């Protein structure tokens, strides 16, 4: 549906709709039959005025004479037959209308499903810098509100407008058959009504854009506030942040109010214009009865058709508002499509295949946060570091030294501005980021958990036997805790794991890493929420699992650092010291020695 640049256009959406040719053909045929059932309705009863009440026999009575015996003929048969026919036609029009709406709704849902799937595929490739700048609330609004606006336009609006067009064509033909002079007068005035309303709609559509932008800002602010409600309430800052959300709600009020009353004014003005025309048509029809061959029954039928035309005219008028909303939504979706994607690296060589572990090295690594390259304060400044296969390296340094940023680059979450990352001597640009992430597992200080079961949070979509799950929990020192839960592995952990303590959440992340059986392990403050005793037990259990695996440990606690074979000290984005714990402690005036007190008490 999008072009080569990844931008959505209506012609692409139309091509997607046309892939459902069979459904479209059926929907159009249903619309045609719906019109054939609905259009004769305003004409049937008024014909009886001329043929029965005014005693001017015509084609309707002639038809009844051919269908029924002479003994049955009379006003009762005529009125009763027309009533039954009217009710049947109304029922058929109702059922066909529902069927037609269903057809177009199914097509619209299929097209918008393709859009959502396409956007989800794009979301996998969007760079982390772009995603973090955009925020979850904005992305959610694109997937829900904006795609929903396109769905409404393609489904309900197009379906209704199609029947409306067919109905207007049918009414026009009947009016021309009844009295062509009056029909031309009516048909010439209706486009003026539609044209006036379209002009009014264009004057208020920018207000709809402002309203949508206000909703987007409100949703983003509310989502961020609710996500951080625990620390906000603990810091007694709830009133401050909710007041900020209230300001966003105030913007919605002002923009929504402006759009609501002005669009309502435009709708009322268009309707009033139609009523002016309706009154003019009735007056002209009366003159036609006086000065032409238009009968009283036909005049009443004209009155009926004038009301009948009201709905299709309003449907055609209303579709412009739906299109304006859908067009604005398409523009906002294109903003998401225009975001920078993370780089794609070809799968030229897989250094992980057939090996228990691999060496990791970085050479002259430079990085600064920001969407554009070389923009922002440098975080990594020419880092050179090598971890031998099977070696455990501890990375220490003050907060903000660049340790966690290095982890993000090793996983390919951010591309370096300069330098190279190698796994067993193979540059990451020749491996492919998905291959790297499949074999390099990280346990972060903050654990992402879903409002799902323990089993689901461990597997993350992969199926593991219960024996493997319990083994991973045993290594993570969480077996007894999960066994004590009411449903064991099938117990819900709550949103962001709220039913677990901070230490339990960290150990669940450790168990998740054990299940993945990675070739390289990164522990980034993975035990910061554990007490000393639990941490000691966890390190002892992990020692066997990590044996022979290249491991990078980022920690402030001396107990975690001592698990490493070697220590690298980070300062201002560079590695300034390397060696064993004992070697670094022996260096007079070294940064590691100055940090020792912090590590010991951390």
C-alpha positions as CSV (number, residue, x, y, z in Angstrom):
1,X,0.0,0.0,0.0
2,X,3.0,2.3,0.4
3,X,5.4,3.5,-2.3
4,X,9.1,2.9,-2.6
5,X,9.8,5.6,0.0
6,X,7.5,3.8,2.5
7,X,4.9,6.6,2.3
8,X,1.2,5.7,2.3
9,X,-1.0,7.2,-0.4
10,X,-4.7,6.8,-1.2
11,X,-3.9,5.2,-4.5
12,X,-2.0,2.5,-2.6
13,X,-5.0,2.0,-0.3
14,X,-7.3,1.8,-3.3
15,X,-5.0,-0.9,-4.8
16,X,-5.4,-2.8,-1.6
17,X,-9.1,-2.5,-1.7
18,X,-9.2,-3.7,-5.3
19,X,-7.5,-6.9,-4.3
20,X,-11.0,-7.8,-2.8
21,X,-12.7,-7.7,-6.2
22,X,-15.1,-10.4,-5.5
23,X,-16.3,-8.8,-2.3
24,X,-16.5,-5.4,-4.0
25,X,-18.6,-6.8,-6.8
26,X,-20.9,-8.5,-4.4
27,X,-21.2,-5.3,-2.3
28,X,-22.0,-3.2,-5.3
29,X,-24.6,-5.7,-6.5
30,X,-26.2,-5.7,-3.0
31,X,-26.2,-1.9,-3.1
32,X,-28.0,-2.0,-6.4
33,X,-30.7,-4.4,-5.2
34,X,-31.0,-2.3,-2.0
35,X,-31.8,0.7,-4.2
36,X,-34.3,-1.2,-6.3
37,X,-36.1,-2.1,-3.1
38,X,-36.0,1.3,-1.5
39,X,-36.5,3.8,-4.3
40,X,-40.1,2.7,-5.2
41,X,-41.3,3.1,-1.6
42,X,-42.3,6.9,-1.7
43,X,-44.2,6.3,-5.0
44,X,-46.5,3.4,-4.1
45,X,-48.9,4.9,-1.6
46,X,-49.2,8.3,-3.4
47,X,-50.3,6.5,-6.6
48,X,-53.3,5.2,-4.6
49,X,-54.4,8.8,-4.0
50,X,-55.0,9.2,-7.7
51,X,-56.2,5.7,-8.6
52,X,-58.3,5.0,-5.5
53,X,-59.2,8.2,-3.7
54,X,-59.6,10.4,-6.7
55,X,-61.0,7.6,-8.9
56,X,-58.4,7.9,-11.6
57,X,-57.5,4.3,-12.5
58,X,-53.9,3.8,-13.7
59,X,-51.2,1.2,-14.0
60,X,-51.3,0.1,-10.4
61,X,-55.0,-1.0,-10.5
62,X,-54.5,-2.5,-13.9
63,X,-51.7,-4.7,-12.5
64,X,-54.0,-5.8,-9.6
65,X,-56.7,-6.7,-12.0
66,X,-54.4,-9.1,-13.8
67,X,-53.2,-10.6,-10.6
68,X,-56.4,-11.1,-8.6
69,X,-59.9,-12.3,-9.4
70,X,-62.6,-9.7,-10.2
71,X,-64.5,-10.6,-7.0
72,X,-61.5,-9.5,-5.0
73,X,-61.1,-6.1,-6.6
74,X,-61.8,-2.9,-4.6
75,X,-60.1,-0.3,-2.4
76,X,-59.3,-2.8,0.3
77,X,-57.4,-5.0,-2.0
78,X,-55.5,-2.1,-3.5
79,X,-54.6,-0.5,-0.2
80,X,-53.8,-3.8,1.5
81,X,-51.7,-5.1,-1.4
82,X,-49.7,-1.9,-1.6
83,X,-49.2,-1.9,2.2
84,X,-47.9,-5.5,2.1
85,X,-45.6,-4.7,-0.9
86,X,-44.3,-1.6,0.9
87,X,-43.5,-3.5,4.1
88,X,-41.8,-6.3,2.2
89,X,-39.7,-3.9,0.2
90,X,-38.7,-2.1,3.4
91,X,-37.7,-5.4,5.1
92,X,-35.7,-6.4,2.0
93,X,-34.0,-3.0,1.9
94,X,-33.1,-3.3,5.6
95,X,-31.6,-6.8,5.2
96,X,-29.7,-6.0,2.0
97,X,-28.4,-2.8,3.6
98,X,-27.0,-4.8,6.6
99,X,-25.5,-7.3,4.2
100,X,-23.9,-4.6,2.1
101,X,-22.4,-2.9,5.2
102,X,-21.0,-6.2,6.3
103,X,-19.3,-6.7,3.0
104,X,-17.6,-3.3,3.0
105,X,-16.8,-3.6,6.7
106,X,-15.0,-6.9,6.1
107,X,-13.0,-5.4,3.2
108,X,-12.1,-2.3,5.3
109,X,-11.0,-4.5,8.3
110,X,-8.8,-6.6,5.9
111,X,-7.2,-3.5,4.5
112,X,-6.6,-1.9,7.9
113,X,-5.2,-5.2,9.2
114,X,-2.6,-5.0,6.4
115,X,-1.8,-1.5,7.4
116,X,-1.3,-2.5,11.1
117,X,0.8,-5.5,10.2
118,X,2.9,-3.3,7.9
119,X,3.3,-0.7,10.6
120,X,4.3,-3.5,13.1
121,X,6.9,-4.8,10.7
122,X,8.2,-1.2,10.4
123,X,8.2,-0.8,14.2
124,X,10.7,-3.7,14.4
125,X,13.1,-1.8,12.3
126,X,12.8,1.7,13.8
127,X,15.9,2.9,15.6
128,X,15.8,3.0,19.4
129,X,16.7,6.7,19.3
130,X,13.6,7.5,17.2
131,X,11.3,5.2,19.2
132,X,12.4,6.7,22.6
133,X,11.9,10.2,21.2
134,X,8.4,9.4,19.9
135,X,7.1,7.6,23.0
136,X,4.7,4.7,23.4
137,X,1.6,6.9,23.7
138,X,2.2,8.5,20.2
139,X,2.9,5.1,18.6
140,X,-0.2,3.7,20.2
141,X,-2.4,6.5,18.9
142,X,-1.2,5.8,15.3
143,X,-2.1,2.1,15.6
144,X,-5.5,2.7,17.3
145,X,-6.9,6.1,16.6
146,X,-5.4,6.9,13.1
147,X,-5.9,3.4,11.6
148,X,-9.4,3.4,13.1
149,X,-10.2,6.7,11.2
150,X,-9.1,5.0,7.9
151,X,-11.2,2.0,8.9
152,X,-14.3,4.1,9.5
153,X,-13.9,5.8,6.2
154,X,-13.3,2.7,4.1
155,X,-16.1,0.7,5.9
156,X,-19.1,2.6,7.0
157,X,-18.7,5.9,5.1
158,X,-18.0,4.3,1.7
159,X,-20.7,1.7,2.1
160,X,-23.3,4.4,3.0
161,X,-22.2,6.8,0.3
162,X,-22.5,4.0,-2.4
163,X,-26.1,3.4,-1.5
164,X,-26.7,7.1,-1.3
165,X,-25.4,7.6,-4.9
166,X,-27.5,4.7,-6.2
167,X,-30.6,6.1,-4.3
168,X,-30.1,9.6,-5.8
169,X,-29.7,8.1,-9.3
170,X,-32.9,6.0,-8.8
171,X,-34.8,9.0,-7.4
172,X,-33.6,11.1,-10.3
173,X,-34.9,8.6,-12.9
174,X,-38.3,8.4,-11.2
175,X,-38.7,12.1,-11.0
176,X,-37.7,12.5,-14.6
177,X,-40.3,9.9,-15.5
178,X,-43.0,11.6,-13.4
179,X,-42.3,15.2,-14.5
180,X,-39.1,16.2,-16.2
181,X,-39.5,19.9,-15.7
182,X,-39.8,19.6,-11.9
183,X,-37.1,17.0,-11.8
184,X,-34.5,19.2,-13.5
185,X,-35.3,22.0,-11.1
186,X,-34.8,19.7,-8.1
187,X,-31.6,18.1,-9.5
188,X,-30.0,21.4,-10.3
189,X,-30.4,22.7,-6.8
190,X,-29.1,19.7,-4.9
191,X,-25.5,20.1,-6.2
192,X,-25.5,23.6,-4.9
193,X,-26.3,22.3,-1.4
194,X,-23.5,19.7,-1.6
195,X,-21.0,22.2,-3.0
196,X,-21.8,24.7,-0.2
197,X,-21.3,22.1,2.5
198,X,-18.0,20.9,1.0
199,X,-16.7,24.5,1.1
200,X,-17.8,24.7,4.8
201,X,-16.2,21.4,5.5
202,X,-12.8,22.6,4.2
203,X,-13.0,25.6,6.4
204,X,-13.3,23.5,9.6
205,X,-11.1,20.5,8.8
206,X,-7.9,22.2,10.2
207,X,-9.7,22.3,13.5
208,X,-10.0,18.5,13.4
209,X,-6.3,18.2,13.0
210,X,-5.7,20.4,16.0
211,X,-8.2,18.3,18.0
212,X,-6.4,15.0,17.0
213,X,-3.0,16.5,17.9
214,X,-4.4,17.5,21.4
215,X,-5.7,14.0,21.9
216,X,-2.3,12.6,21.0
217,X,-0.5,14.8,23.5
218,X,-3.0,14.0,26.2
219,X,-2.7,10.3,25.6
220,X,1.1,10.5,25.7
221,X,1.2,12.5,28.9
222,X,-1.4,10.3,30.6
223,X,0.4,7.1,29.6
224,X,3.8,8.3,30.8
225,X,2.3,9.5,34.1
226,X,0.5,6.2,34.8
227,X,3.6,4.2,33.9
228,X,5.6,6.0,36.5
229,X,2.7,6.4,39.1
230,X,4.6,4.5,41.8
231,X,7.7,6.7,42.0
232,X,5.5,9.8,41.4
233,X,3.3,9.0,44.3
234,X,6.2,8.0,46.5
235,X,7.8,11.4,45.8
236,X,4.5,13.2,46.6
237,X,4.5,14.7,43.0
238,X,1.3,13.2,41.9
239,X,-0.6,16.5,42.0
240,X,2.1,18.2,39.8
241,X,2.1,15.6,37.1
242,X,-1.6,15.1,37.0
243,X,-2.0,18.9,36.8
244,X,0.2,18.7,33.6
245,X,-2.1,16.0,32.2
246,X,-5.1,18.3,33.1
247,X,-3.5,21.1,31.0
248,X,-3.4,18.6,28.0
249,X,-7.0,17.8,28.7
250,X,-7.8,21.6,28.6
251,X,-6.2,21.8,25.1
252,X,-8.6,19.0,24.0
253,X,-11.5,20.9,25.4
254,X,-10.7,24.1,23.6
255,X,-9.9,22.4,20.2
256,X,-12.8,20.0,20.5
257,X,-15.2,22.7,21.3
258,X,-14.1,24.8,18.4
259,X,-14.4,21.9,16.0
260,X,-17.7,20.7,17.5
261,X,-19.7,23.9,17.3
262,X,-18.2,25.0,13.9
263,X,-18.7,21.6,12.3
264,X,-22.2,21.5,13.8
265,X,-22.9,25.0,12.4
266,X,-21.8,23.8,9.0
267,X,-24.0,20.8,9.2
268,X,-27.0,22.9,10.3
269,X,-26.4,25.4,7.6
270,X,-26.3,22.7,4.9
271,X,-29.4,21.2,6.3
272,X,-31.2,24.5,6.4
273,X,-30.2,25.1,2.8
274,X,-31.7,21.8,2.0
275,X,-34.9,22.7,3.8
276,X,-35.0,26.0,1.8
277,X,-34.8,23.9,-1.3
278,X,-37.4,21.5,0.0
279,X,-39.9,24.3,0.7
280,X,-39.2,25.7,-2.7
281,X,-39.7,22.3,-4.3
282,X,-43.1,21.9,-2.6
283,X,-44.2,25.3,-3.7
284,X,-43.1,24.6,-7.3
285,X,-44.9,21.2,-7.2
286,X,-48.2,22.8,-6.2
287,X,-47.8,25.2,-9.1
288,X,-47.3,22.2,-11.4
289,X,-50.5,20.7,-10.1
290,X,-52.3,23.9,-11.0
291,X,-50.7,24.7,-14.3
292,X,-49.5,21.3,-15.7
293,X,-50.4,17.6,-15.8
294,X,-48.9,16.8,-12.5
295,X,-51.5,15.0,-10.4
296,X,-52.1,15.3,-6.7
297,X,-50.8,11.8,-6.0
298,X,-47.7,12.6,-8.0
299,X,-47.2,15.8,-6.0
300,X,-47.4,13.8,-2.8
301,X,-44.9,11.3,-4.2
302,X,-42.6,14.3,-5.0
303,X,-42.9,15.4,-1.3
304,X,-42.0,11.8,-0.3
305,X,-39.0,11.7,-2.6
306,X,-37.8,15.1,-1.2
307,X,-37.6,13.6,2.2
308,X,-36.2,10.4,0.8
309,X,-33.4,12.3,-0.8
310,X,-32.5,13.9,2.5
311,X,-30.6,10.9,3.9
312,X,-28.5,10.2,0.8
313,X,-27.6,13.9,0.4
314,X,-26.5,14.0,4.1
315,X,-24.5,10.8,3.6
316,X,-22.7,12.2,0.7
317,X,-22.0,15.4,2.6
318,X,-20.9,13.5,5.7
319,X,-18.3,11.5,3.8
320,X,-16.2,14.6,3.3
321,X,-15.8,14.9,7.0
322,X,-14.9,11.2,7.3
323,X,-12.4,11.6,4.4
324,X,-10.8,14.6,6.0
325,X,-10.3,12.7,9.2
326,X,-8.9,9.7,7.4
327,X,-6.6,11.8,5.3
328,X,-5.2,13.6,8.3
329,X,-4.8,10.1,10.0
330,X,-2.9,8.9,6.9
331,X,-0.6,11.9,7.2
332,X,0.2,11.1,10.9
333,X,0.8,7.5,10.0
334,X,3.3,8.6,7.4
335,X,5.2,10.5,10.2
336,X,5.7,7.1,11.8
337,X,6.8,5.6,8.5
338,X,9.4,8.4,7.9
339,X,11.3,7.6,11.1
340,X,14.9,6.4,10.8
341,X,15.3,2.6,10.8
342,X,18.1,0.8,12.4
343,X,20.8,-0.4,9.9
344,X,20.4,-3.7,8.2
345,X,23.5,-5.9,8.1
346,X,23.7,-9.0,5.8
347,X,24.2,-12.5,7.2
348,X,27.6,-13.0,5.6
349,X,29.1,-15.0,8.5
350,X,27.9,-16.6,11.7
351,X,30.7,-16.7,14.3
352,X,28.4,-18.4,16.9
353,X,27.6,-21.6,15.0
354,X,29.0,-24.7,16.5
355,X,30.7,-22.9,19.4
356,X,29.9,-22.8,23.1
357,X,31.0,-19.2,23.3
358,X,32.9,-16.5,21.4
359,X,35.3,-13.7,22.1
360,X,34.1,-10.1,22.1
361,X,36.1,-7.0,21.1
362,X,35.5,-3.4,20.3
363,X,37.9,-1.1,18.5
364,X,37.9,2.7,18.5
365,X,34.2,2.8,19.5
366,X,32.6,6.3,19.4
367,X,28.9,7.1,20.2
368,X,26.7,10.0,21.1
369,X,23.0,9.9,21.8
370,X,20.8,11.7,19.2
371,X,18.8,10.8,16.1
372,X,21.3,12.5,13.8
373,X,24.9,11.2,13.6
374,X,27.6,13.1,15.5
375,X,24.9,15.2,17.3
376,X,25.0,15.4,21.1
377,X,27.6,15.0,23.8
378,X,29.9,12.0,23.2
379,X,29.3,9.1,25.6
380,X,31.9,6.7,24.3
381,X,35.2,8.1,23.1
382,X,37.4,5.7,21.3
383,X,36.8,2.6,23.4
384,X,39.1,-0.4,22.9
385,X,38.3,-3.5,24.8
386,X,38.7,-7.3,24.3
387,X,37.1,-10.1,26.2
388,X,38.6,-13.5,25.5
389,X,36.3,-16.5,24.8
390,X,35.1,-17.9,28.1
391,X,36.4,-14.9,30.1
392,X,34.4,-13.0,32.7
393,X,35.1,-9.3,32.6
394,X,33.7,-6.8,35.1
395,X,33.1,-3.2,33.9
396,X,33.2,-0.6,36.7
397,X,33.1,3.1,36.8
398,X,31.1,6.1,38.0
399,X,27.5,6.6,36.9
400,X,27.4,8.1,33.4
401,X,30.8,6.7,32.4
402,X,29.3,4.9,29.4
403,X,29.1,1.3,30.8
404,X,25.4,0.7,30.0
405,X,25.7,2.5,26.7
406,X,28.4,0.0,25.7
407,X,25.9,-2.8,26.4
408,X,23.3,-1.1,24.1
409,X,25.9,-1.1,21.3
410,X,27.0,-4.7,21.8
411,X,23.3,-5.7,21.3
412,X,23.0,-3.5,18.3
413,X,20.2,-1.4,19.9
414,X,22.2,1.7,18.8
415,X,24.8,1.8,15.9
416,X,28.2,3.3,16.7
417,X,29.1,6.5,15.0
418,X,32.6,5.2,14.5
419,X,34.5,2.0,15.3
420,X,33.7,-1.7,15.2
421,X,32.3,-4.5,17.3
422,X,33.5,-8.0,16.6
423,X,32.4,-11.4,17.8
424,X,35.2,-13.9,17.3
425,X,36.9,-11.5,15.0
426,X,33.9,-11.1,12.8
427,X,32.5,-7.5,12.5
428,X,28.9,-7.1,13.6
429,X,28.1,-5.5,10.2
430,X,28.7,-8.9,8.6
431,X,26.7,-11.0,11.1
432,X,23.3,-9.4,11.2
433,X,21.7,-7.8,14.3
434,X,19.1,-10.6,14.7
435,X,21.9,-13.2,14.8
436,X,23.8,-11.2,17.5
437,X,20.7,-10.8,19.6
438,X,19.9,-14.5,19.3
439,X,23.2,-15.4,20.9
440,X,23.9,-12.5,23.2
441,X,21.6,-12.3,26.3
442,X,21.5,-9.4,28.7
443,X,20.0,-9.1,32.2
444,X,19.3,-5.4,33.0
445,X,18.8,-3.8,36.4
446,X,15.2,-2.9,35.3
447,X,13.3,-5.9,34.2
448,X,10.5,-5.7,31.6
449,X,7.6,-8.0,32.5
450,X,4.2,-8.5,30.9
451,X,0.9,-8.8,32.7
452,X,0.9,-12.5,32.0
453,X,2.0,-15.8,33.6
454,X,5.4,-16.7,35.0
455,X,5.6,-19.3,32.1
456,X,4.9,-16.6,29.5
457,X,7.4,-14.1,31.0
458,X,10.1,-16.8,31.0
459,X,9.7,-18.0,27.5
460,X,8.8,-14.7,25.8
461,X,6.9,-16.6,23.1
462,X,9.1,-19.7,23.0
463,X,7.8,-23.0,24.2
464,X,10.0,-24.7,26.9
465,X,9.3,-28.0,28.8
466,X,8.4,-27.5,32.4
467,X,11.7,-29.3,33.4
468,X,13.7,-26.6,31.6
469,X,11.6,-23.8,33.2
470,X,12.1,-25.2,36.8
471,X,15.8,-25.7,36.2
472,X,16.2,-22.0,35.1
473,X,14.2,-20.9,38.2
474,X,16.4,-23.1,40.4
475,X,19.6,-21.5,39.0
476,X,18.0,-18.0,39.5
477,X,17.1,-18.9,43.2
478,X,13.4,-18.4,42.4
479,X,12.2,-22.0,42.4
480,X,10.7,-22.0,45.9
481,X,9.0,-18.6,45.3
482,X,7.2,-19.7,42.1
483,X,6.3,-23.1,43.6
484,X,4.6,-21.3,46.5
485,X,2.4,-19.3,44.1
486,X,-1.3,-20.5,43.8
487,X,-0.9,-21.6,40.2
488,X,2.9,-22.1,40.0
489,X,4.2,-21.4,36.5
490,X,0.7,-20.3,35.4
491,X,0.4,-17.6,38.1
492,X,0.0,-14.0,36.8
493,X,2.8,-11.6,37.8
494,X,0.7,-8.4,37.2
495,X,1.5,-5.3,35.2
496,X,5.3,-4.8,35.1
497,X,5.5,-7.7,37.6
498,X,3.8,-5.8,40.4
499,X,3.0,-9.0,42.3
500,X,6.8,-9.7,42.6
501,X,9.4,-7.8,44.6
502,X,12.2,-6.0,42.9
503,X,14.6,-8.8,43.6
504,X,12.2,-11.5,42.4
505,X,11.8,-9.6,39.1
506,X,15.5,-9.5,38.7
507,X,15.8,-13.2,39.3
508,X,13.0,-13.9,36.9
509,X,15.1,-12.0,34.3
510,X,18.1,-14.2,35.2
511,X,16.0,-17.3,34.7
512,X,14.9,-16.0,31.3
513,X,18.5,-15.6,30.4
514,X,19.4,-19.1,31.5
515,X,16.6,-20.5,29.3
516,X,17.9,-18.7,26.3
517,X,21.2,-20.6,26.7
518,X,23.3,-17.7,25.1
519,X,26.9,-17.8,23.9
520,X,27.6,-14.4,25.5
521,X,26.1,-13.2,28.7
522,X,25.8,-9.5,29.9
523,X,24.8,-8.8,33.4
524,X,24.1,-5.1,33.8
525,X,23.4,-4.4,37.5
526,X,21.5,-7.7,37.4
527,X,21.7,-8.3,41.2
528,X,21.3,-4.7,42.5
529,X,18.0,-5.4,44.2
530,X,19.1,-8.6,46.0
531,X,20.2,-8.8,49.6
532,X,23.7,-10.1,50.2
533,X,22.7,-13.6,51.1
534,X,20.5,-14.1,48.1
535,X,23.1,-12.6,45.8
536,X,25.7,-15.0,47.2
537,X,23.5,-18.0,46.5
538,X,22.7,-16.7,43.0
539,X,26.4,-16.2,42.1
540,X,27.1,-19.7,43.3
541,X,24.3,-21.1,41.2
542,X,25.3,-19.0,38.2
543,X,29.0,-20.0,38.4
544,X,28.3,-23.4,36.9
545,X,26.0,-22.0,34.2
546,X,28.5,-19.3,33.2
547,X,31.5,-21.6,33.2
548,X,33.1,-21.4,29.7
549,X,30.7,-18.6,28.6
550,X,32.0,-15.1,27.7
551,X,30.5,-12.9,30.4
552,X,30.4,-9.1,30.9
553,X,29.5,-8.0,34.4
554,X,28.5,-4.4,35.1
555,X,28.1,-3.8,38.8
556,X,28.9,-1.5,41.7
557,X,29.0,-4.2,44.3
558,X,32.4,-5.6,45.1
559,X,30.8,-9.1,45.5
560,X,29.7,-9.0,41.9
561,X,33.0,-7.7,40.6
562,X,35.0,-10.4,42.4
563,X,33.2,-13.0,40.2
564,X,35.1,-11.7,37.2
565,X,38.5,-12.9,35.9
566,X,39.5,-9.3,35.0
567,X,38.3,-5.8,35.6
568,X,38.1,-2.8,33.2
569,X,37.6,0.7,34.6
570,X,35.5,3.2,32.6
571,X,35.8,6.9,33.0
572,X,34.3,9.6,30.7
573,X,33.6,7.1,27.9
574,X,37.0,5.5,27.9
575,X,38.7,2.4,29.4
576,X,41.4,3.9,31.6
577,X,42.5,0.8,33.6
578,X,42.5,-2.9,33.1
579,X,43.7,-5.9,35.2
580,X,42.7,-8.3,37.9
581,X,41.2,-7.0,41.1
582,X,44.5,-7.5,43.0
583,X,46.5,-5.8,40.3
584,X,44.3,-2.7,40.2
585,X,44.2,-2.5,44.0
586,X,48.0,-2.5,44.0
587,X,48.2,0.6,41.8
588,X,48.7,3.8,43.8
589,X,46.5,6.6,42.8
590,X,44.5,4.4,40.4
591,X,40.8,5.1,39.7
592,X,39.8,1.6,40.6
593,X,41.4,1.9,44.0
594,X,39.5,5.2,44.6
595,X,36.3,3.4,43.6
596,X,37.0,0.5,46.0
597,X,35.1,2.0,48.9
598,X,32.0,2.6,46.7
599,X,32.2,-1.0,45.4
600,X,32.6,-2.4,48.9
601,X,29.6,-0.6,50.3
602,X,27.5,-0.6,47.1
